[in-house]
Amino acid sequence: MKRRYFLLTAGMAAASVPFHGLLSATVAEEEKKLPQIGIILGAIGGQWLREHPREVLRHVAESGYKEVEFGGDFGLGMDAGELTGYLNSLGLKAVIGPTSMAALQNREQLKSDIRACQERGQKYIACYWPWTDEGKNKQLDDWKRVADSLNRGGDICHREDIQLIYHNHDIEFNHTEDRIPFDTLMEHLDPSLVGIELDLYWITKGGQSAVDYIRKYPGRYPVFHLKDMKPGDRDFACVGSGCIDFPEIFKLNDVAGVKHFIVEHDRPENPKDCITSSAAYLLNVRF
């Protein structure tokens, strides 16, 4: 409701309503903005990041990002202490580190991934692929086994005071035995042990609605991956330049339980420009 319209229609009642009550009602109508934004290092472009890590991270900070996710093994030429110190000097915080399904099925390997996250001060550890192979010809029982592995791994992570999250692609939304595998996953995952890093591009590419799935499984999505989609070929696009309706999704942030908003782009043509334009869009978007 527009402020002017609200004040006009409330005119006769205003005399009997305390001013602070009227002000509260007006404030409630104001649009919201994102609390902070982050970026996954894979969105930066491998060569630029490897050759000029400090320059890249400085540009990330200057663009307005506050958090970074490590989607792979990025040493950046610095040990954990040096990297953390440099990130802190820029006002950046490492919040998410990587693991794998192979690690979730190997306690020692998982413990190693957890220690790497702990050294960088990261509170989440993400599994980005549900299989140890290409993932072809899987059935619902296979997805149930994925959920079991995630739950077991999530329990180990929980005991180490770190949260396991699972990152979706579009395969979770390809009908299998007349069901959507993502539903099978969500029904078998323990929400106290495993959260979802909901990739808004991939769920859209899979033919499903992020809005519908947030409402279907409220409180299950501590992290959103923000990647846009070109309307023609449905390829990746820098955030704000494609056809995904981010404001409509962001209206459900409280329902989703989301705390972190991480920009991603697998193949940016110009990483520097994509970093800048995505941040500019997200810092100014209202919903």
N, C-alpha and C positions, 0 to 999 in steps of 0.2 A: 504494500500500500504506500502511495506517495505521501510524503510528510504534509504537503499542502492540503491534499484531500482529507487526510486524517484530521487536521486541525479544523477544517470547515465543518465536517460531519460531526465533530465532537463539540461544536460551539455551544449548544444549549446546555450540554452536560458539564461543561468546563467549570461553571460557577459552583457546582456541588462536588467536584472532584479535586482533591488536593493537587497542587502543582507537581509535586514529586511523582505522583501516580501517573499524571499525564506525560511527564518527561520519560518515565520508565517505559510506558507503552510505545512512545515514539522511538526510543533507543532500540527497543526490541525489533523494530521494523528495519533497522539499518542493515546493510549488507555486510557480510563477513569477508575476511581475507585469510590466507594461509598463515599459520604461525611462524613457519620457517621452511626452507627448501634445502634439498641436498642433491648430490649427483653421484652416480656410479662411475668409477674411474674408466671403465670400458667405453663410456660415452665420449671420452676425451680424444681418442685417436692414439693408437699405439705408438707410432713413431715419434710424434711430438712429445708425448708423455715420457717415453724412454730417454729421449735426447735432452729434454729441458724440463725435468720434473718440478723444479722450484718455480720456474716461470709459469708453468701450467697451473699449479696449485695457487699461485698468487692471482692469476687471472680468474680462477674459480671464485676465490674469496672476494675479489673486487667486483665481480658480477652480482654478488649478493647471496651466494650459497653459504650455508652454515654447517652442513654435514656432508660427509663423503662415505661411500660404500666401496669396499674392495671386492670386486667381482671376480678376482683371480689373484695370481701371485705377483703382486706389485711391490717389489722391494724399493724401487725408485732410487737406488743407489744410497739408501740410508738404512741404518739399523732401526729397530722398533723405537728406541728411546729418542734418536735424532729425528725420526719422522714425526713422532708424537709432538716433540718440542716445536718443530717447524709448523705443523698444523696448528698448534696452540697459538703460535705467534701471529698467525693469519686469522685467528678467530674461527678455525675449522675444527670439527670434531669427527673422528672416525667412529661410525656407529654400527656398521655391519661388515662382517668378514665372510669368506667363502668356505664351503665344505662340499661334499659330493655324496652320491648314493654309495659309492664304493667305500668311502670313509664311514658312513653310517652302518655298514656291515662289517666294519673292522674297528674294534674298540681302540686299539693303539693309534691307528691313523686318525680317528675322530678326536682322540685326546690331543694329538699333535695340532690339529686344526683349531681346537678350542684354545690351546696355549697361545697360538699365534694371535687369536682374537684378543685374548686377555692381555697380552703384551702391548697391543695397540689400544687398549681400553674400550674395545667394541662390546656392546651389550647384546647384539644379535649375531647369529651365524646362519647363513642361507644355503640351502640345497637348491641348485638351479636346474637339475635334470633328474627325473625319477628313476632312470635306468642306468645300468652299467653297459648298455649297448645302444643301438640306434632307436630302440623302442617300437619296432614294427610288430604287427600282428599280436598285440596284447589284448587280453580278455579282462573281464571285471575281477576275476580272482587274482590276476596279476596286480591290479590296482589295490586290492585289499592287502596284498603282501607289501606293496609300497607303503601303505598306511602303517602297517605293522613295523616296518623298518624305521619309518619316521618317528613313530611313538617310542621305540626303543632308544633311538638316537636322541630324541627330545628329552627322555628321562635322564640320560647321561649328561646332556647339556644343562638341564635344570639343576642337577646336583653340583654343577660347576658354576652356578649363578649366571648362566647365559641362556638366551632364548633361541631355540631353533625355529626358523621360518622356512616355508616352502614357496618357491617361485614358480608360478604357472606359465605354460605356453599355450598354444591353441589345441594341442593334442588332448588335453584334459576335457575338451568340449566337443570332441568328435564322437558321435554316437557309437556305442559299443554294446552289443547285445540289447539294443533298444533302450539303453540308458546313457546318460552323460557321466563319464568317469569322474568328473569333478565332484558330483553328488556322492558317488561311492567313497571317494577320498574323505570328504567332509563328514560323512556319517561314521567313518571308522577312525578318524584322527581324534586324539585326545586334545581338546582345546586348551587345556592347562599346560600341555607340553609342546604343542606345535601350532604356530601362527601361520598366516598366509601373507606372503608378499604379493599382493594382487597386481598383476601387470595389466594395465588398462588397455594397452594395444592388443595383447594376445587374446584376451577374453573377447574383445570386439572382433578380432580376426577369426576367432572360433565360432562366430555367429551368435554369441550370447550377449546379454546386457549386464554391464557391471552394476547398474542400479538395481536390477532384479536380484542379482546374486548377493549384493550387500544386504538387501532386505531379507533375503532367504536365510542368510547365515550372519546375523548381526553380531558385532563385537569380535569377529574372527580375523580382522585384517589390520594388524599393527603398522604395516608398511604398504604404501602404494608405489608402484613403478609407473612413472609418467612418461609415456612415449606416444606420439601422435601418429595418425595414419593419413597418407595421401588418399584423397577421395577417388582417384582414378584407378591406379594399379594396386592400391591398398598396401603400398610399401611403407617403410618407416618415414616419419616426418619429424622435424623439430617441434617441440611442444608449442602449441598455439598457432601452427601453420597448417594444420590438417583438419580433419572432420570430426574428431572425438569431442563430445560435449563435456569438457571438464567441469564447468560450473554446475551443471546438473548433477554430476557425480559428487562434487565437493559439498553439495547441500546435505549429503548423507555422511559426512565425516564422523559425526558423533555416533551415528548408528553403526558405522563400520568399525569404530574403535581405532581409527588410524592416528598415528603419532608422527610418522615420518613420510615425507613426500620426496621421492628420489627420481630425478631426471635420468632418462636412459635413451640412447640411440645407438644401435649396433653398428651403423655404417655412415656416420655423418660426413658429408662431402667437405664441409669446412668446419672442423671441430670447434674452433674458436668462436666463429659466428653463431654456431648452434648453441653453445654454452651460453653466450650472451643473450641471444634472442629468447631462449627458453626461460631464462631467469627473468628477463624483463616482462614476459607475459605472465608468469606465475606470481611475481611480486605485485602485479597490478590487477590481477583477476579478482573479481568480486562475485559473490554468490549468495 
